[in-house]
Amino acid sequence: MNRLYIIQKKILNKIFSNLIKKFEKLLFFLRKERDFLNFKTEMVFYDGFVDKKAVIDQFKVQINLNAQIFEQADKLLAHRFNLLGSGELSLGQKIEWHHDFKSGYRWPKVFYQKLVEAGFDQYNQLKADIKVPWELSRLQDLITLGQAYYLSSDEKYTEEFIAKINHWIDENPPEVGVNWVSSMDISLRVISLIFAYFFFRSSPAFTNYFRNRYFSLLYYSGVHIEQNLEVSSSGLRNNHHLTNCAAMVWLGIFFKGYNKRANRWLDRGINDLCLEMDYQVNPDGGSFEGSISYHRLALEIFMFTTILAEKNIVCFPSSYKKRFEKMCEFTMHYIKPNGLAPQFGDADNGRFCILNGYGVDDMRDHRTILGIAGEYFQRNDFKAAAGEKIWDALWIFAKCQKQMDATLSYSKLIGYSDTGLYIMRNDRIFFVIKCGSIGQKGNGGHDHNDQLSFEVNIDGMDIIIDPGSYIYTMDKDARHAFRSTKFHNVSCLGDLEQNIIKNDTVADLFKMYSLNKGVRLIFNEEPPGYMNFLGEIVLGENQRIQYKRSVQLNEADRRIIIKDYFMGSQEKSTCRLHLSDQVKARQSGDKVAIIDSGKSKVEIRADEDIRIENCIISPSYGVKINSLSICWDFCEKTEFHISY
């Protein structure tokens, strides 16, 4: 009986799915431009868009920042972009929105469901990266164009903005082509379009005809997002769904009062945003993704959306606000002395919106969000941690008061047991190690085999770093390699992976097939002046081999002592340490390497003969650069010292 029921259910689901697809095709013909001539949005936008004089006066003082905006905006006028490792290049007079300009592949202009059904594996074979047209069509460059117009009132920026939007609409009708496949990217496009509206709305070139097209694009984007919310068949939700929720909030506020659908967007968006704060953010404030980069994305989503909603008389529970603040504290603590974030887990350059440094900033620099957090929570420590990147707050609050007397007093030890990140630091050392659960509640979509891997920054310079992510679906072999145990600063037992990862299909690239998590056993300062960490992970499905790593930071001797143990195996193991491309390394005897950062010399001394090998690291999505790694082989256990 149960089996018959399951078969009937599958048949009904198939019929229903086919009907939905036909209905969606019908919608393509029905979704003509709506009449918004009598509609005026009542959205209250950020203070920086109200007090224009305050913003302009501040930018007159910030000469370099002002110059950077216009320099980037003028490049955008010439259609010069730097996206996903492309380097700066011209996309020509007319942008090809369906084109991966890195590989040369062009997606067909067909009903988007056909592209979904075709899957991603064929693009891997063609070495085509679907993220390239998606990234371009997020239209996040519109914010830079808008800033240039806002600060100068030069209509050349408006002309480019209107021409670009008209061309995009003509080339991307609703439901047609690659840029309607991902609801997340549609959601991010919505955010860019609403930002741009408030930059350009006062221009005389913003005619009723253009306004109607613009609002129609926004409205039908909302319809599509609501009908294609990104939740897996198993119920798993991640940053994609979070972005969908935020877009519904933004659209619900923008179109509030237009019809019942728009009101529903707002109600559902706010409700789901609160649910995702509990679901996607750990109690200690770290993202559940297993990725530092995706934590920043999630924090930006919550930050910009919460502030906007509250300006439009939306209230959030106190529990939501407390966890939101914890996200900011987590960010403040993981940022290294050089302003960059560690690269644990995936990093694809994803941003909710970019208010500064579009196309030029180091994507590992997460400080901009702390400037906004400092103003919002009125916390001087957040402002101090933001440093020179505090000025994004100006667009949000029309003020940006850098606290000259604000000093940061970090704890020597701070641990995030829910997220699995442990930090040791003093005035010269920043040491961070990963040890915790698998991201996305065990799915591992954006996690790597990097349990017990670490980064070291000494005197403000990166010494040992995580190699990054490099690429996603375009090259599944490279994707698999950068996720693997060998690409992290750990000891490897032969070819044994910490967790099973596959690359048979593109779907495998965003999943882990085992749940071997890191377990922290010790994290303390005993006795004073000695910071200690001990963690372990059990490897293998049948062998159950214990891998333990202990770390002791001896402040008096200026030395980090690390010991690795494999219990249950006597096979040959290899320890690898990946160096920053900004340092020089040379061997000094059989067991010693000298690292020169330009500010200090660091000695790495192992108990076995070492070798210095070439390796590849990726500081940004789509970018590969050469660097060096220090390696040595051992059996069962090894000990090495990092002296500075």
Secondary structure as GFF3:
##gff-version 3
##sequence-region A 1 644
A	DSSP	alpha_helix	2	30	.	.	.	ID=ss1
A	DSSP	three_ten_helix	47	49	.	.	.	ID=ss2
A	DSSP	alpha_helix	52	61	.	.	.	ID=ss3
A	DSSP	alpha_helix	63	77	.	.	.	ID=ss4
A	DSSP	beta_strand	80	81	.	.	.	ID=ss5
A	DSSP	beta_strand	89	90	.	.	.	ID=ss6
A	DSSP	alpha_helix	112	118	.	.	.	ID=ss7
A	DSSP	alpha_helix	121	126	.	.	.	ID=ss8
A	DSSP	alpha_helix	131	136	.	.	.	ID=ss9
A	DSSP	alpha_helix	141	152	.	.	.	ID=ss10
A	DSSP	alpha_helix	155	171	.	.	.	ID=ss11
A	DSSP	three_ten_helix	178	180	.	.	.	ID=ss12
A	DSSP	alpha_helix	183	200	.	.	.	ID=ss13
A	DSSP	alpha_helix	208	227	.	.	.	ID=ss14
A	DSSP	alpha_helix	239	254	.	.	.	ID=ss15
A	DSSP	alpha_helix	260	280	.	.	.	ID=ss16
A	DSSP	alpha_helix	292	311	.	.	.	ID=ss17
A	DSSP	alpha_helix	318	334	.	.	.	ID=ss18
A	DSSP	alpha_helix	368	377	.	.	.	ID=ss19
A	DSSP	alpha_helix	380	386	.	.	.	ID=ss20
A	DSSP	three_ten_helix	387	392	.	.	.	ID=ss21
A	DSSP	alpha_helix	393	397	.	.	.	ID=ss22
A	DSSP	beta_strand	413	416	.	.	.	ID=ss23
A	DSSP	beta_strand	421	425	.	.	.	ID=ss24
A	DSSP	beta_strand	429	434	.	.	.	ID=ss25
A	DSSP	three_ten_helix	440	442	.	.	.	ID=ss26
A	DSSP	beta_strand	454	458	.	.	.	ID=ss27
A	DSSP	beta_strand	461	464	.	.	.	ID=ss28
A	DSSP	alpha_helix	476	483	.	.	.	ID=ss29
A	DSSP	three_ten_helix	485	487	.	.	.	ID=ss30
A	DSSP	beta_strand	491	493	.	.	.	ID=ss31
A	DSSP	three_ten_helix	506	510	.	.	.	ID=ss32
A	DSSP	beta_strand	519	525	.	.	.	ID=ss33
A	DSSP	beta_strand	530	539	.	.	.	ID=ss34
A	DSSP	beta_strand	545	554	.	.	.	ID=ss35
A	DSSP	beta_strand	559	567	.	.	.	ID=ss36
A	DSSP	beta_strand	572	578	.	.	.	ID=ss37
A	DSSP	beta_strand	584	587	.	.	.	ID=ss38
A	DSSP	beta_strand	592	596	.	.	.	ID=ss39
A	DSSP	beta_strand	601	606	.	.	.	ID=ss40
A	DSSP	beta_strand	610	617	.	.	.	ID=ss41
A	DSSP	beta_strand	625	635	.	.	.	ID=ss42
A	DSSP	beta_strand	637	643	.	.	.	ID=ss43
###
